[in-house]
Amino acid sequence: MAAFRSIGAAMAAKNDNGVSREQAEDAVRTLLRWAGEDPAREGLLDTPKRVVEAYGDWFSGYAGDPQEYLARTFEEVAGYDEMIVLRDIEFESHCEHHMAPIIGKAHVGYLPDGKVVGISKLARVVETYARRFQVQEKMTAQIAHCIQQVLNPRGVGVVVEATHECMTTRGIHKRGVSMVTSKMLGGFRDDARTRAEFLRFIRDGHA
């Protein structure tokens, strides 16, 4: 997480799209006025600064390359070629339609083909894509395709479960609703037994 915080701090100070920190803080003041508040009120004086710093953290994924995390692999695995699954990777993202939080967890599995990657790197891939404006379906596919392209395993499976504040705090106001998306590639898509084993792993913790 420290890496993402340092990236976020850099983003808060300077933006590659030509937006200065001062412009960003002014935009927050405009939204405060639009909401009916007075940005000059004592309790809100530092709010623009805090929001810009928060954005640097929440959207630090734009400054990272998820493929780089998978670049270092290990081949001394004694011929291990069975499924590898990392369950319950918690993440926080934001809906690109309403900029509202998406809170959930991802489950990632793959069938290695001669090489494996450190498990923390799989979590970093999820984190990098999550720390951007997202649509859950797109994020699920991005994670799967990234692993497939870099590791070239015999198959990849990704399942994402999340709640969307854009439908719990506004609009239809339905709480307790979660969304589940999945992306299966290679053996996870073509072999029903492999897919079923993966789903049992993430549901029960064993095949």
C-alpha positions in Angstrom: 0.0 0.0 0.0 2.9 2.3 0.7 3.8 2.3 -3.0 0.3 3.4 -3.9 0.4 6.2 -1.3 3.7 7.5 -2.7 2.3 7.4 -6.2 -0.9 9.2 -5.0 1.2 11.9 -3.4 3.0 12.5 -6.6 -0.3 12.7 -8.5 -1.7 15.2 -6.0 1.2 17.5 -6.6 1.4 17.3 -10.4 -1.0 15.9 -13.1 0.2 14.7 -16.4 -3.0 16.0 -18.1 -1.9 19.5 -17.5 -4.2 20.2 -14.5 -2.5 22.0 -11.7 -3.3 21.4 -8.0 -4.7 24.9 -7.8 -7.1 24.2 -10.6 -8.2 20.9 -8.9 -8.8 22.7 -5.6 -10.8 25.4 -7.4 -13.0 22.7 -8.9 -13.8 21.3 -5.4 -14.7 24.8 -4.3 -17.1 25.1 -7.3 -18.8 21.9 -6.3 -19.1 23.0 -2.7 -20.8 26.2 -3.9 -23.0 24.2 -6.3 -24.1 22.0 -3.4 -25.2 25.2 -1.5 -22.1 25.6 0.8 -19.7 28.4 1.4 -16.1 27.2 0.7 -14.8 30.1 2.9 -16.6 28.6 5.9 -14.1 27.6 8.6 -14.9 23.9 8.5 -14.5 23.8 4.7 -11.3 25.9 4.3 -9.0 22.9 4.0 -11.6 20.6 2.3 -10.3 21.3 -1.3 -6.8 20.4 -0.2 -8.0 17.2 1.5 -10.1 16.2 -1.5 -7.2 16.6 -4.0 -5.0 14.5 -1.7 -7.6 11.9 -1.4 -8.0 11.8 -5.2 -4.2 11.2 -5.5 -4.6 8.1 -3.3 -7.9 6.8 -4.8 -6.8 7.1 -8.4 -3.1 6.3 -8.1 -3.7 3.3 -10.4 -3.4 5.6 -13.4 0.3 6.1 -12.6 1.0 2.3 -12.3 1.5 -0.4 -14.9 -0.1 -3.6 -13.8 2.0 -5.7 -16.3 5.2 -4.6 -14.6 4.1 -6.3 -11.4 4.0 -9.7 -13.2 7.3 -9.3 -15.0 9.3 -11.2 -12.4 8.4 -14.9 -12.4 9.8 -18.1 -10.8 10.4 -21.3 -12.8 11.8 -23.5 -9.9 8.4 -24.9 -8.9 9.3 -28.6 -9.1 7.0 -29.2 -12.0 3.9 -27.7 -10.2 1.2 -27.2 -12.8 -2.0 -27.3 -10.7 -4.3 -24.4 -10.1 -3.2 -21.4 -8.1 -5.9 -19.3 -6.5 -5.7 -16.1 -4.5 -9.0 -15.4 -2.7 -10.6 -12.4 -1.1 -8.5 -9.6 -2.4 -10.2 -6.6 -1.0 -10.4 -3.5 -3.1 -11.9 0.0 -3.2 -12.7 1.6 -6.5 -15.0 4.3 -7.9 -17.8 4.1 -10.5 -17.0 6.1 -13.6 -20.6 7.1 -14.0 -21.3 8.8 -10.7 -17.8 8.8 -9.1 -19.3 6.8 -6.2 -17.3 4.1 -4.3 -17.3 0.5 -5.4 -16.3 -1.8 -2.5 -15.6 -5.4 -2.9 -13.2 -8.3 -3.3 -11.6 -10.2 -6.2 -10.7 -13.9 -6.6 -8.0 -14.7 -9.0 -6.8 -18.1 -10.3 -4.5 -19.4 -13.0 -3.1 -22.6 -14.3 0.7 -22.1 -14.5 2.7 -23.2 -17.6 6.2 -23.6 -16.3 6.4 -20.3 -14.2 4.6 -18.7 -11.4 4.5 -15.2 -9.9 4.6 -13.9 -6.4 1.1 -13.9 -4.9 1.4 -10.3 -3.8 1.8 -9.3 -7.4 -1.6 -10.6 -8.2 -3.1 -8.4 -5.5 -1.2 -5.4 -6.9 -2.7 -6.1 -10.4 -6.1 -5.9 -8.8 -5.2 -2.8 -6.8 -3.9 -1.0 -9.9 -7.0 -1.5 -11.9 -9.3 -0.8 -9.0 -7.6 2.6 -8.3 -9.1 4.1 -11.4 -12.6 5.1 -12.5 -14.1 1.8 -13.3 -17.0 -0.3 -14.5 -16.9 -3.6 -12.7 -17.3 -5.7 -15.8 -14.4 -3.9 -17.4 -12.2 -4.2 -14.4 -12.8 -8.0 -14.2 -11.8 -8.4 -17.8 -8.7 -6.2 -17.4 -7.4 -8.2 -14.6 -7.8 -11.5 -16.4 -6.3 -10.3 -19.7 -3.3 -8.7 -18.0 -2.5 -12.0 -16.3 -3.0 -14.0 -19.5 -0.9 -11.6 -21.6 2.1 -11.5 -19.2 2.2 -15.0 -17.7 0.7 -16.9 -20.7 -0.7 -19.6 -18.4 -3.0 -22.4 -19.5 -6.0 -20.5 -18.1 -7.1 -17.6 -16.0 -10.2 -17.1 -13.9 -11.3 -13.9 -12.2 -14.4 -13.4 -10.1 -15.3 -10.0 -8.6 -18.0 -9.3 -6.0 -18.8 -5.7 -5.1 -21.3 -3.3 -3.7 -21.9 0.0 -5.6 -22.7 3.1 -3.7 -24.2 4.7 -6.8 -27.2 2.5 -6.2 -27.2 2.3 -2.4 -26.8 6.0 -1.6 -28.7 7.6 -4.6 -31.2 6.6 -7.3 -32.9 3.4 -6.4 -31.4 3.3 -2.8 -31.2 -0.5 -2.6 -28.9 -1.7 0.2 -27.6 -5.2 0.7 -27.2 -5.8 -3.0 -23.9 -7.0 -4.5 -22.8 -7.5 -8.0 -20.8 -10.5 -9.2 -18.8 -10.6 -12.5 -16.5 -13.2 -13.9 -14.0 -13.6 -16.7 -12.7 -17.0 -17.7 -9.9 -17.6 -20.2 -8.2 -20.7 -21.6 -8.8 -23.8 -19.5 -11.1 -22.0 -17.2 -13.4 -21.2 -20.1 -13.0 -24.4 -22.1 -13.0 -27.0 -19.4 -16.1 -27.2 -17.2 -14.3 -29.3 -14.6 -11.5 -26.7 -14.2 -14.1 -23.9 -14.0 -16.1 -25.8 -11.4 -12.9 -26.5 -9.3 -12.0 -22.8 -9.3 -15.5 -21.8 -8.2 -15.3 -24.4 -5.4 -12.0 -23.0 -4.3 -13.3 -19.5 -4.0 -16.5 -20.6 -2.3 -15.3 -23.3 0.1 -11.5 -22.9 0.1 -10.9 -26.4 -1.3 -11.5 -28.4 -4.4 
